[in-house]
Each structure stands twice: as C-alpha cells, then as structure tokens.
C-alpha cells in the first residue's frame, strides 16, 4: 500500500528538484577510462554471462542453537574447575559452522563437533552460529556466578 501511495509522491518530488550543476568528481586513481570495449585491455574486452544459479532444495535445515538456549542463565565455571569452558551445540546447518560470542570469533567447527567457549565473567552474551550457506541463529544468554 505504501509503495502505491508513496512512490508517486516521491517521484514527483524528485522531478521538482533543480538539476545538479556541480561538475562530476574526478575518477579515482587507477581507473580505466574507455568510450568503447575496444579501448579496454584485452582481458576486459570480453564479458561472459554467469550461468543461471541452480536452485537446489535445501536438504539441511538452517542451524539452530541447541545449547545454550535463548534466555538461559548459565553458572560461570568455578575457577577451581579444570575445564572452565561451556559447550556450544547446534542442530542442522551446513558445515563448517562458525561460532561467535558477542561478535568475536570462537572458531569454525564441523557440524558434529561441539565448540567450546571460555566466558570472561558475569554478564550478557550474544551467541551466534552461522553455517556455510550464511544461515544463522542467535541466542542471548547471561553468565552468573554461583553464590
């Protein structure tokens, strides 16, 4: 609805604007200026169309974080624990799975390999998993000290 009502008004406004009389900026350094393909270097004179993308039905569902679930509160590993990490697990997705916590890379892992993360302290964390096709899932969790 907005496109039918707003677009004609926007286009009319653009038509009412005065023409831009400023000169065009100079081309960036290293730019190839050519009036026709004959003036281009030989490697750039021929362009090939890319093959039409193959539409393939996704055989794997997108990744879904199995652990830690969204909204969960996790106890921080005790300093005396030998393994002070938590395990990150996902279902689905095309390997390799890339894990991020608060935007920082944890690593790339096989779909069946669990990723591990060592929390830096109490607070909120945003856990994201991205598969090889760019599909992702995010879980927001809280780390809390046990009292």
For each residue, the residues with C-beta under 8 A, 3 or more apart:
1: 4 5
2: 5 6
3: 6 7
4: 1 7 8
5: 1 2 8 9
6: 2 3 9 10
7: 3 4 10 11
8: 4 5 11 12
9: 5 6 12 13
10: 6 7 13 14
11: 7 8 14 15
12: 8 9 15 16
13: 9 10 16 17
14: 10 11 17
15: 11 12
16: 12 13
17: 13 14
18: 21
19:
20:
21: 18
22:
23:
24:
25:
26:
27: 31 33
28: 31
29:
30:
31: 27 28
32: 40 41 44
33: 27
34: 37 38 39 40
35: 39
36: 39
37: 34 40 44 45
38: 34 45
39: 34 35 36
40: 32 34 37 44 45
41: 32 44 45
42: 45
43:
44: 32 37 40 41
45: 37 38 40 41 42
46:
47:
48:
49:
50:
51:
52:
53:
54:
55:
56:
57:
58: 61 62 133
59:
60: 92 93 94 131
61: 58 64 91 92 93
62: 58 92 93 131 133 135 136 137
63: 90 91 92 93 97 129 130 131 135 136 137
64: 61 90 91 92 93 137
65: 68 69 70 88 89 90 127 129 137 138 139
66: 69 89 90 91
67: 87 88 89
68: 65 72 74 86 88 127 139 141
69: 65 66 72 139 141
70: 65 138 139 140 141
71: 139 140 141
72: 68 69 139 141 142
73: 141 142 143 144
74: 68 86 119 141 142 143 144
75: 143 144 145 146
76: 119 121 122 143 144 145 146
77: 81 83 84 85 86 118 119
78: 81 84 146
79: 84
80:
81: 77 78 84
82:
83: 77
84: 77 78 79 81 118
85: 77 116 117 118
86: 68 74 77 116 117 118 119
87: 67 114 115 116
88: 65 67 68 99 106 114 115 116 117 127 129
89: 65 66 67 114 115
90: 63 64 65 66 93 97 111 129 137
91: 61 63 64 66
92: 60 61 62 63 64 131
93: 60 61 62 63 64 90 97 111 129 131 132 133 135
94: 60 111 131 132 133 135
95: 109 110 111 112 131 132
96: 108 109 110 111 131 132
97: 63 90 93 108 109 110 111 115 129 130 131 132
98: 105 107 108 129 130 131
99: 88 105 106 107 108 109 115 117 127 128 129
100: 103 104 105 106 127 128 129 130
101: 104 106 117 125 126 127 128
102: 125 126
103: 100 126
104: 100 101
105: 98 99 100
106: 88 99 100 101 115 116 117
107: 98 99 115
108: 96 97 98 99
109: 95 96 97 99 113 114 115
110: 95 96 97 113
111: 90 93 94 95 96 97 131
112: 95
113: 109 110
114: 87 88 89 109
115: 87 88 89 97 99 106 107 109
116: 85 86 87 88 106
117: 85 86 88 99 101 106 127
118: 77 84 85 86
119: 74 76 77 86 125 143
120:
121: 76 143
122: 76 142 143 144 145
123: 142 143
124: 140 141 142
125: 101 102 119 140 141 142 143
126: 101 102 103 138 139 140
127: 65 68 88 99 100 101 117 138 139 140 141
128: 99 100 101 136 137 138 139
129: 63 65 88 90 93 97 98 99 100 136 137 138
130: 63 97 98 100 134 135 136
131: 60 62 63 92 93 94 95 96 97 98 111 134 135 136
132: 93 94 95 96 97
133: 58 62 93 94
134: 130 131
135: 62 63 93 94 130 131
136: 62 63 128 129 130 131
137: 62 63 64 65 90 128 129
138: 65 70 126 127 128 129
139: 65 68 69 70 71 72 126 127 128
140: 70 71 124 125 126 127
141: 68 69 70 71 72 73 74 124 125 127
142: 72 73 74 122 123 124 125
143: 73 74 75 76 119 121 122 123 125
144: 73 74 75 76 122
145: 75 76 122
146: 75 76 78
147:
